Amino acid sequence: MSRVSPVLLVVLYLFGTALILAEEQRPAGALDAAPASTLTLAGARQQALSTSPDLQALNARVQAAEGAARQARAFANPELALETEDFGGDKTLGVTPQNTVSLSQGIEWFGKRSARVEAAQHGSEVAVRDLARGRRDLLADVDRAFTALLGAQDRAAIAEQNAETAREVTRAVSSLVAAGEVSPVEEARAQGDEALAAIDLENSRRDLDLARRELTRLWGEDSPPSFAAAGTLAASAVLPDRDTAMVGLASLPDLTRWDAEVARQTSLVEFARKQVLPDLKLSVGTRSYSGLSGRAYAAGLAIPIPLATQYAGAKAEASAHQEQIKLDRRAEEVRIRVRFLAAHETLSRAISEARALRDEVLPRAARVYEALNEGYRRGKFRLLDLLEARRTLAQTRLRYVDALVRLNTADADLRRLLPDDTDNSIGVQR
């Protein structure tokens, strides 16, 4: 039986100790350069609700619709007219100049104003429900972006651990090469593995910066400050009953806004039908004659004669829009149901995948790595075996992070479509 060199045993012991410190003592999620501040999910949501340009635009639309509704209730202004007749000209006619001051008021035919007011009120309801839908979309986007940022932080932490471990491996193997215990080929192999780990670390840091920018974009910033997302990715989620949840989809603002739109278009159809009825214009006034002390009174009634147009085009247009909106509502309902079913299925698969990785795959990969690490320290395994085990463990950890990101993203997608979910938050521990 061959003897193991004392130098080799010392170097292997130091190498194994370094690996254990790199893998076990380093806190998960820790990076070398700590960000200046941290951001919670609640803080990110509040920031987005306060400064999101998209949400502010929807708020402005609500204000505009409310203004239009107030204006629709207003009556037409009366008209004041001053008229002078029979002045100047041929005096042999013997006419007396006269001045008339009159006040006229347009009167809409019965039903026109009420239809116009109802249409404007329903338009305001559409804007309010679009705002509610936009708020849900924004919060769901924040949840997804925050999940992506947490995942990017975890990947960067794993990449940092891998890079540190690769550096320790290279140093340990270099010591063995210097002592003449292993071939220089082993050192070149370790250096190549270290270079790959450094590339992965740099890529993970760039991905982290992109994830941070994607989150701050939602509240209108394109140059985000350095901050870290506080919290951890949830390892599981509650899967709601599919049939029960689907019953409540009709109360989502995504669909109720179409109900208000249908009601608005119905009022516009009624208004178009009333347009064929001519509006009245009443006028009253007083008339004075030049050189005479007396006064006379004048009254008038004007009615448009609907000869040039019968508003047939307006009625056809309003009716076609009404049918279009009903079809749009039906199409949106189908899309919502399909989105819900897809999100429900995705979340179910993500929960199963994360559970399998957490309970079976990840512990097994960790045990294999620990066994090979111990065996390598005793001279029973090659460096290549240890590097492969470390790489497999790192890949398994990254896959677990990816699975958690998919789980939390699917949870956010599903909660976006739950009508009774006022908080609309993902399962991130805050």
Phi, psi and omega in degrees: 000129183287145179271147177266132182298138176301323179298318180298318180297319180295314181296317179296323178296315179296321180296314179296321178298319179296320179296317181296318178298319182292324186271329189251322186277339181284125181294142179296136178085359182278139177240158182297313181260101183287134178297160184290333183210171178239157181227127176272166177297319179299320178294320179295320179294316181295320179297318180294318179295331184277325191233005181296124177298323180296317181290323177296323177295320178293323175298318178296324179294322177298316179297320178295318180293322177294322176296320178295324179293320177296319181293325181295332180281347183285146175273161177292146179287145174289161181244133176255126183235142175237123185229134177241131183231157172059038175254149181067205177076204183278114183287345180290348180288338177072025179270154180253127177301145181222146180240134182235129173246123184227157177234126182237152182219127175280141181236116178288147178295148184306127177103338181293311183296317182297321178293320179294318180295317179298319179298318180293321179295318177294327175297323176294321177297320178300315181296319179296318181286329172295324176296317178297320177294317178297323178295317177298316179299317181296313181296322177294320177296320177297316179299317180294315181294322178293321175299315179299323179292317176299318178296319178296323177296317179295319179295321178295322178294318178295318178297323177295318177297317179297318180296319179295317179296319179297322177295319178295321178298315181298317179296318181294316181293323178299322177295321179294321178295318179297328179276356179077019184271332180228166182285149174300340177299323178298322179294317179297321179295317179294321179294322176296319178295323178295320179296319178296320179295323178294322177296316178299322180295316180296318179296321180294324178291323176293319177298324178296318179295320178295320179296322178294320179294322180296325178290312183290338176301329183291339175247020168090021178246135177249354177232079187289148173287168179282120177209162178245145176282126180272135179122179178228157177290133178293138181271354178203173180206158178274124180266113183290159176295126187295311185294319180295317182293325182292333178297325183275002182297332183295340181270000177293145177298339176300328181257323181294333176294329177286327175298317177293325179293321176297316178297321178297315182291328176298319177294323178292325176296316178297320178296320179296323178293326180284343183298332181292339178279124185289143175279148179268154174224112181259144178219143174224150180195179179235146185232134177242152182245137181294130179085356179242147182270345183278169178230156174231168183239154181228146177218150182212158177221125180241134179227121176296143178261113185284072179262316185287327181216142175250010180059027179294322179295319180296320179293319179295320179297314181296319180294320179294319177297322179298315179293321179299317182293323176298319178291322177298321179296318179295317179297320179294323178298318178296317180298318180297317180296318179294318177300318180295313181297319179294316180295321179296315180292319179298317179295320179299315179294320181295322178297316180295318180296314181296321180295317180295317179295318183290318188269337186237300190291311184295314177299323180294316179296323179293320179294320178297316180296316180297320180294316179293324178297314179294319180294323179294323177298331180268002178081019183267340183234159178278161177298323180300321179296319181293318179297320179295320178294320178295319179295319179296318179296317179296317179296323178294319177297318179295321179294325177294319176298316178299321179295320178293323177297316178297320180297310182291326177293316177296324177296319177295319178298318182289317180294333175301332185256008177269117186293334182263013182263089182285330180280323175057039185252152176277172185275049179273133177284122184253000000 
